[in-house]
């Protein structure tokens, strides 16, 4: 089963911004990035129907943590 994800990010979190602005997001199939002003950064794991199966705060994650998590959950291109 392939799990899709959305990454919602607030521009005030430097480590998450560094990941999003790099070429790394292009390496993951099914990764969608959405900007929500004033929102804390979260990863939303979607089920096969597109419903939110799990939501994880990534407020304190660094770039390497985000990449490692996505590597475990998504197919790399």
SULBEL-V580253 format. One line per field, one symbol per residue. phi: phi as a letter, one per 30 degrees, with the letter a starting at -180 (. if undefined). psi: psi as a letter, one per 40 degrees, with the letter a starting at -180 (. if undefined). A space follows every 10 residues. Layout:
phi: ???
psi: ???
//
This chain:
phi: .cccbbccbc ddcddddedd ddddeddcdi dccbcbdicd dbccccdddi ddcabcdcec dceddddddd ddccddd
psi: hhhiihhhih eehddddddd eaeddeehhe hhhhhhheii hihhhiadee ihdihhhfde iidddddddd dddihi.
//
